[in-house]
Amino acid sequence: MISVKTKEIFITKLLISIASLVIVVAGIKAASTVLIPITIAIFLALFSLALLKGFSKIKVPKFLAIIIVMGVLILSIVLFIDLLRSSIVDFNNALPEYKAKFNTVVSSTTSYLSSKGINVSENKIYEFFTLDQMMDFFLKSLKGIMGTVSNIVLVLVLVMFILFESTAFSKKFQFAFKDSEKAKHFSKTSEEIQKYILIKSITSFITGILVYCFVLFLGLDFPALWGISAFLFNYIPIIGSIVASIPPILLAIIQLGFGDAGIVAIGYVLINWGVSYFIEPLMMGKNLGISPLVVILSVFFWGWVWGPAGMLLSVPLMMVIKILLVHSKDFYWVGILMGDSASLKNKAQNKE
């Protein structure tokens, strides 16, 4: 049996840990303007390290490989920000016209329902289905994401220094801790996060291209905006694809009618379902080892702490936290609770 003293020690440790966590979270939230660019730089560097490995395999000198990767990164980010900014400006300018058309669609819909004996007031529809709020939320999210990468100079400088320090850092880690197991674990953790970021970027790009081609084929306005938003929101697990699909479906109702809007909705479901359940598992080979409940909670938590940037970074951050907890003496059990059923089975098999 567990003694009373042991229980008291455990409860005391737990209360101190919760209090410390509250203070840390408050600090992270308050220092978001500094921490967000640093975190983005670290994950961009991990993505770039995966590309550098490819160059090293074909015997490209490290210095030249870093210049090539940084050049591609700078060009991609500049073009991406420019395209996103121009798309948002064009969509914002056209929004009043779409709002007027939406009001016309609501009026004609209520008239049609009334002719069929179904009485629904326009005010009830607006209460349940407010175009202004939905579009404002969507645009604010895009602007928030754009704002996180707009501090491009700081982010890219940090990425460059991390890449140049990457070779020495693992050696420094080994000397600092003098523990080969910890060094191996650090290397494995880094590789897992690199793999996730690289594959998630590829699948998000595929999603964006497919959405762009699909809505362009249907003749929906602003196909570039919908492709970019599908690419960005695909980084946000579970709810990201839903948020990205609502504005184009609403626009399809206004521009093309209910029938084509249904086709747009089905197309989004098929694209996201195909990428999430076929392409991603095929490329990743295994689950992330994080419970789906923890994933969705982490999206809301990091969204509250850091806004849209936190939602984008939620899964990599939770992967790091889970791995650190699993290898913690006092909070090993928290890391286990954060894991999924597949990772639990693997641990049970390893023990056997």
C-alpha positions as CSV (number, residue, x, y, z in Angstrom):
1,M,0.0,0.0,0.0
2,I,1.0,3.6,-0.6
3,S,1.8,5.4,2.7
4,V,0.1,8.7,3.7
5,K,3.5,10.4,3.5
6,T,4.1,9.3,-0.1
7,K,0.6,10.5,-1.1
8,E,1.3,13.9,0.5
9,I,4.6,14.2,-1.3
10,F,2.9,13.3,-4.6
11,I,0.1,15.8,-4.1
12,T,2.6,18.5,-3.1
13,K,4.7,17.9,-6.2
14,L,1.6,17.9,-8.4
15,L,0.3,21.2,-7.0
16,I,3.8,22.8,-7.3
17,S,4.0,21.5,-10.9
18,I,0.5,22.9,-11.8
19,A,1.4,26.3,-10.3
20,S,4.7,26.3,-12.2
21,L,2.9,25.4,-15.4
22,V,0.4,28.3,-15.0
23,I,3.4,30.7,-14.5
24,V,5.2,29.3,-17.5
25,V,2.1,29.4,-19.8
26,A,1.5,33.0,-18.7
27,G,5.1,33.9,-19.6
28,I,4.9,32.1,-22.9
29,K,1.7,34.0,-23.8
30,A,3.2,37.4,-22.7
31,A,6.4,36.8,-24.7
32,S,4.6,35.7,-27.8
33,T,6.1,38.4,-30.0
34,V,9.6,37.1,-29.3
35,L,8.9,33.4,-28.9
36,I,6.8,32.9,-32.1
37,P,9.5,33.9,-34.6
38,I,12.1,31.9,-32.7
39,T,9.8,28.8,-32.7
40,I,9.0,29.2,-36.4
41,A,12.7,29.6,-37.1
42,I,13.5,26.4,-35.2
43,F,10.9,24.4,-37.1
44,L,11.9,25.9,-40.5
45,A,15.5,24.9,-39.6
46,L,14.4,21.4,-38.9
47,F,12.6,21.3,-42.3
48,S,15.7,22.7,-44.0
49,L,17.9,20.1,-42.2
50,A,15.9,17.4,-43.9
51,L,16.7,19.0,-47.3
52,L,20.4,19.4,-46.3
53,K,20.5,15.6,-45.7
54,G,19.4,15.1,-49.3
55,F,22.2,17.4,-50.6
56,S,24.8,15.6,-48.3
57,K,23.9,12.3,-49.9
58,I,24.9,13.6,-53.4
59,K,28.1,15.1,-51.9
60,V,27.2,18.8,-52.1
61,P,29.4,20.8,-49.8
62,K,27.6,22.0,-46.7
63,F,28.2,25.7,-47.2
64,L,26.9,25.5,-50.8
65,A,23.9,23.4,-49.7
66,I,23.0,25.9,-47.0
67,I,23.1,28.8,-49.6
68,I,20.9,26.8,-52.0
69,V,18.4,25.9,-49.2
70,M,18.3,29.5,-47.8
71,G,17.9,30.9,-51.3
72,V,14.9,28.6,-52.0
73,L,13.4,29.3,-48.6
74,I,13.7,33.1,-49.0
75,L,12.2,33.0,-52.5
76,S,9.4,30.7,-51.4
77,I,8.5,32.8,-48.4
78,V,8.6,36.2,-50.3
79,L,6.4,34.8,-53.2
80,F,4.1,33.2,-50.7
81,I,3.6,36.4,-48.6
82,D,3.1,38.5,-51.7
83,L,0.6,36.1,-53.2
84,L,-1.3,35.8,-50.0
85,R,-1.4,39.5,-49.3
86,S,-2.6,40.4,-52.8
87,S,-5.3,37.6,-52.6
88,I,-6.6,38.9,-49.3
89,V,-6.7,42.5,-50.6
90,D,-8.6,41.5,-53.7
91,F,-11.0,39.4,-51.7
92,N,-11.6,42.2,-49.2
93,N,-12.4,44.6,-52.0
94,A,-14.9,42.2,-53.5
95,L,-16.5,41.3,-50.1
96,P,-19.2,44.0,-50.0
97,E,-20.5,42.9,-53.4
98,Y,-20.7,39.3,-52.2
99,K,-22.5,40.3,-49.0
100,A,-25.1,42.1,-51.1
101,K,-25.5,38.9,-53.3
102,F,-25.7,36.8,-50.1
103,N,-28.6,38.9,-48.8
104,T,-30.3,38.3,-52.2
105,V,-29.8,34.6,-51.9
106,V,-31.3,34.6,-48.4
107,S,-34.3,36.5,-49.5
108,S,-35.0,34.3,-52.5
109,T,-34.5,31.2,-50.3
110,T,-36.9,32.3,-47.7
111,S,-39.5,33.2,-50.4
112,Y,-39.1,29.7,-51.9
113,L,-39.5,28.0,-48.6
114,S,-42.6,30.2,-47.8
115,S,-44.1,29.1,-51.2
116,K,-43.7,25.5,-49.9
117,G,-45.4,26.2,-46.6
118,I,-42.2,26.5,-44.6
119,N,-42.0,29.8,-42.8
120,V,-38.5,30.9,-41.9
121,S,-37.7,34.5,-41.2
122,E,-34.6,36.1,-42.7
123,N,-33.5,37.2,-39.2
124,K,-33.4,33.6,-38.0
125,I,-31.1,32.7,-40.9
126,Y,-28.8,35.6,-40.2
127,E,-28.6,34.7,-36.6
128,F,-27.5,31.1,-37.4
129,F,-25.6,31.8,-40.6
130,T,-23.8,35.2,-40.4
131,L,-21.6,35.7,-43.4
132,D,-19.8,38.7,-41.9
133,Q,-18.6,36.8,-38.8
134,M,-17.5,33.7,-40.8
135,M,-15.6,35.7,-43.4
136,D,-14.1,38.0,-40.8
137,F,-12.9,35.0,-38.8
138,F,-11.4,33.4,-41.9
139,L,-9.6,36.6,-43.0
140,K,-8.3,37.4,-39.5
141,S,-6.9,33.9,-39.3
142,L,-5.1,34.3,-42.6
143,K,-3.8,37.8,-41.6
144,G,-2.7,36.3,-38.3
145,I,-0.8,33.6,-40.1
146,M,0.7,36.1,-42.5
147,G,1.8,38.3,-39.6
148,T,3.7,35.4,-38.0
149,V,5.9,34.9,-41.1
150,S,6.0,38.6,-42.1
151,N,8.9,39.2,-39.7
152,I,10.9,37.4,-42.3
153,V,14.4,38.9,-41.6
154,L,14.6,37.8,-38.0
155,V,13.2,34.3,-38.8
156,L,15.6,33.7,-41.8
157,V,18.7,35.0,-39.9
158,L,17.9,32.6,-37.0
159,V,17.4,29.7,-39.5
160,M,20.7,30.4,-41.1
161,F,22.6,30.4,-37.8
162,I,20.8,27.2,-36.7
163,L,21.8,25.5,-39.9
164,F,25.5,26.5,-39.6
165,E,25.4,25.3,-35.9
166,S,23.5,22.0,-36.7
167,T,26.6,19.8,-37.1
168,A,28.3,21.0,-33.9
169,F,25.1,21.1,-31.8
170,S,24.7,17.3,-31.5
171,K,28.4,17.0,-30.4
172,K,27.9,19.7,-27.9
173,F,24.8,17.9,-26.5
174,Q,26.9,14.7,-26.1
175,F,29.6,16.5,-24.2
176,A,27.2,18.5,-22.1
177,F,25.2,15.5,-20.8
178,K,27.8,12.7,-21.2
179,D,25.0,10.3,-21.8
180,S,24.9,8.4,-25.0
181,E,21.3,7.3,-24.5
182,K,20.1,10.9,-24.1
183,A,22.2,11.9,-27.1
184,K,20.6,9.2,-29.2
185,H,17.1,10.1,-27.9
186,F,17.7,13.8,-28.8
187,S,18.8,12.7,-32.4
188,K,15.8,10.5,-32.8
189,T,13.4,13.2,-31.6
190,S,14.9,15.7,-34.0
191,E,14.6,13.2,-36.9
192,E,10.9,12.5,-36.0
193,I,10.0,16.2,-36.0
194,Q,11.9,16.8,-39.2
195,K,10.1,13.9,-40.9
196,Y,6.7,15.2,-39.7
197,I,7.3,18.8,-40.8
198,L,8.7,17.7,-44.2
199,I,5.9,15.3,-44.9
200,K,3.2,17.6,-43.6
201,S,4.6,20.4,-45.9
202,I,4.5,18.1,-48.9
203,T,0.9,16.8,-48.2
204,S,-0.2,20.4,-47.5
205,F,1.2,21.5,-50.8
206,I,-0.6,18.6,-52.5
207,T,-3.8,19.6,-50.8
208,G,-3.4,23.3,-51.9
209,I,-2.7,22.4,-55.5
210,L,-5.6,20.0,-55.7
211,V,-8.0,22.5,-54.2
212,Y,-6.7,25.2,-56.6
213,C,-7.2,23.1,-59.7
214,F,-10.6,21.9,-58.5
215,V,-12.1,25.3,-57.8
216,L,-10.5,26.8,-60.9
217,F,-12.1,24.0,-63.0
218,L,-15.5,24.9,-61.4
219,G,-15.0,28.6,-62.2
220,L,-15.1,29.8,-58.5
221,D,-13.6,33.2,-57.9
222,F,-10.2,33.6,-56.2
223,P,-8.9,30.1,-56.7
224,A,-5.4,31.1,-55.6
225,L,-6.8,32.3,-52.2
226,W,-8.6,28.9,-51.7
227,G,-5.5,27.0,-52.7
228,I,-3.3,29.0,-50.3
229,S,-5.8,28.7,-47.4
230,A,-6.1,24.9,-48.0
231,F,-2.3,24.6,-47.9
232,L,-2.0,26.7,-44.6
233,F,-5.0,25.2,-42.7
234,N,-3.9,21.7,-43.6
235,Y,-1.2,22.1,-40.9
236,I,-3.9,22.5,-38.3
237,P,-5.2,19.0,-37.5
238,I,-8.9,18.1,-37.7
239,I,-10.4,21.6,-37.6
240,G,-8.1,23.2,-40.2
241,S,-9.7,21.6,-43.3
242,I,-13.2,22.5,-42.0
243,V,-12.3,26.1,-41.5
244,A,-10.6,26.3,-45.0
245,S,-13.7,24.8,-46.7
246,I,-16.4,27.0,-45.3
247,P,-15.6,30.3,-47.2
248,P,-15.3,28.8,-50.7
249,I,-18.6,26.8,-50.1
250,L,-20.3,30.1,-49.1
251,L,-18.9,31.8,-52.1
252,A,-20.1,29.0,-54.3
253,I,-23.6,29.4,-53.0
254,I,-23.5,33.1,-53.8
255,Q,-21.7,32.8,-57.2
256,L,-22.7,29.4,-58.6
257,G,-25.8,28.3,-56.7
258,F,-26.6,25.5,-54.2
259,G,-26.0,22.7,-56.6
260,D,-22.4,23.7,-57.4
261,A,-21.8,24.6,-53.7
262,G,-22.6,21.0,-52.9
263,I,-20.1,19.8,-55.5
264,V,-17.5,22.2,-53.9
265,A,-18.2,20.7,-50.4
266,I,-17.9,17.1,-51.7
267,G,-14.7,18.0,-53.5
268,Y,-13.2,19.4,-50.3
269,V,-14.2,16.3,-48.4
270,L,-12.7,14.0,-51.0
271,I,-9.4,15.9,-51.3
272,N,-8.9,16.2,-47.5
273,W,-10.0,12.7,-46.9
274,G,-7.7,11.3,-49.6
275,V,-4.7,13.2,-48.4
276,S,-5.2,12.6,-44.7
277,Y,-6.1,8.9,-44.9
278,F,-4.1,7.7,-47.8
279,I,-1.2,9.9,-48.8
280,E,-0.1,11.0,-45.3
281,P,-0.1,7.5,-43.7
282,L,1.7,6.1,-46.7
283,M,4.5,8.7,-46.4
284,M,4.7,8.8,-42.6
285,G,4.6,5.0,-42.2
286,K,3.2,5.2,-38.7
287,N,1.2,7.3,-36.3
288,L,2.6,10.4,-34.5
289,G,2.2,8.6,-31.2
290,I,-0.1,11.3,-29.9
291,S,-3.7,10.7,-28.9
292,P,-6.3,12.3,-31.2
293,L,-7.9,13.9,-28.1
294,V,-4.5,15.5,-27.2
295,V,-4.1,16.7,-30.8
296,I,-7.4,18.6,-30.8
297,L,-6.9,19.9,-27.3
298,S,-3.4,21.1,-28.3
299,V,-4.9,23.0,-31.3
300,F,-7.3,24.9,-29.0
301,F,-4.6,25.4,-26.3
302,W,-1.9,26.8,-28.5
303,G,-4.5,28.7,-30.5
304,W,-5.4,30.5,-27.2
305,V,-1.7,31.0,-26.3
306,W,-0.3,32.1,-29.7
307,G,-3.3,32.6,-31.9
308,P,-3.2,31.2,-35.5
309,A,0.6,30.6,-35.3
310,G,0.0,28.4,-32.2
311,M,-2.5,26.3,-34.2
312,L,0.0,25.8,-37.0
313,L,2.7,24.8,-34.5
314,S,0.5,22.8,-32.1
315,V,1.4,19.3,-33.2
316,P,5.2,19.7,-33.4
317,L,5.1,21.4,-30.1
318,M,3.1,18.7,-28.5
319,M,5.4,16.0,-30.0
320,V,8.3,17.7,-28.3
321,I,6.5,18.0,-24.9
322,K,5.3,14.4,-25.0
323,I,8.8,13.1,-25.7
324,L,10.3,15.2,-22.9
325,L,7.6,14.0,-20.5
326,V,8.1,10.3,-21.4
327,H,11.7,10.6,-20.5
328,S,11.0,12.5,-17.3
329,K,11.3,10.7,-14.0
330,D,8.4,12.4,-12.3
331,F,6.0,12.9,-15.2
332,Y,6.5,9.8,-17.3
333,W,2.9,8.9,-16.7
334,V,1.7,12.2,-18.3
335,G,3.6,11.3,-21.4
336,I,2.1,7.9,-21.5
337,L,-1.4,9.3,-21.1
338,M,-0.7,11.7,-24.1
339,G,0.2,8.8,-26.3
340,D,-2.2,6.9,-28.7
341,S,-3.2,3.2,-28.5
342,A,-0.6,2.2,-31.1
343,S,2.3,3.6,-29.1
344,L,1.0,1.9,-25.9
345,K,0.9,-1.5,-27.7
346,N,4.5,-1.0,-28.9
347,K,5.7,-0.3,-25.4
348,A,3.8,-3.4,-24.1
349,Q,5.4,-5.5,-26.8
350,N,8.9,-4.1,-26.1
351,K,8.5,-5.0,-22.4
352,E,7.5,-8.6,-23.3
